[in-house]
Amino acid sequence: MTRDDTEAAVRHWDDRYRSTSPVDVSWFEATPQTSLELIDAVAPPSPRSVVDVGGGAGRLVDHLVERGDRVAVVDISAVAIDAARERMSAAGADVDGVEWIVADVRAWVPRRRWDVWHDRALLHFLTGPGDVDAYLDVMHSALVPGGAFVIGEFAEDGPTHCSGLAVHRYSGTEMHTLLADAEIVEERRTVHVTPSGAGQSFRWLAGRLGRAR
């Protein structure tokens, strides 16, 4: 990954969020039910801390804050972060209690550690040399020892492209290989129905980290 890679990604995602309403993007969920259920499966109820990487303008943060969780949202797009913060503020939620972090997860240096790492549809966009290793290194450094993770990406029969970008589709074997040092608590396959009515196959792994990388 280079600085040019990050700058290109920032332009792409900022443009995407400027041109498309957060409720019209293909990954929109009013209630992220699978994410919430899997977070509960791998981590005790509140108080707990959750870092949502690639969270963008998604609504997981709304639900977690309402439950009393301490939340950080990390995204490469400041436009997306601003949209989420403005939405929550308009609803009277405690936006000052959320950590809003604009960063490329491949180069992000966490300043603290969280109990749970959540990623819905970020990892499958990381297709460059070294991207996945960088992602895994950051995940390990962002979690407390034995911390939990919930990761959901396009399955092997999912889309080949999203938002104009090629993605990497994950089989169960590939995801288990990436997280070979982890205790897997639950695995799921789901179909997300986009606002336009299309079905997208996802594969999820939820578990707890073992040894450090």
Secondary structure, 3 states (H helix, E strand, C coil): CCHHHHHHHHHHHHHHHHHCCCCCCCCCCCCCHHHHHHHHHHCCCCCCEEEEECCCCCCHHHHHHHHCCEEEEEECCHHHHHHHHHHHHHCCCCHHHCEEEECCCCCCCCCCCEEEEEEECCHHHCCCCCHHHHHHHHHHHHEEEEEEEEEEEEECCCCCEECCEECCCECHHHHHHHCCCCEEEEEEEEEEECCCCCEEEEEEEEEECCCCC
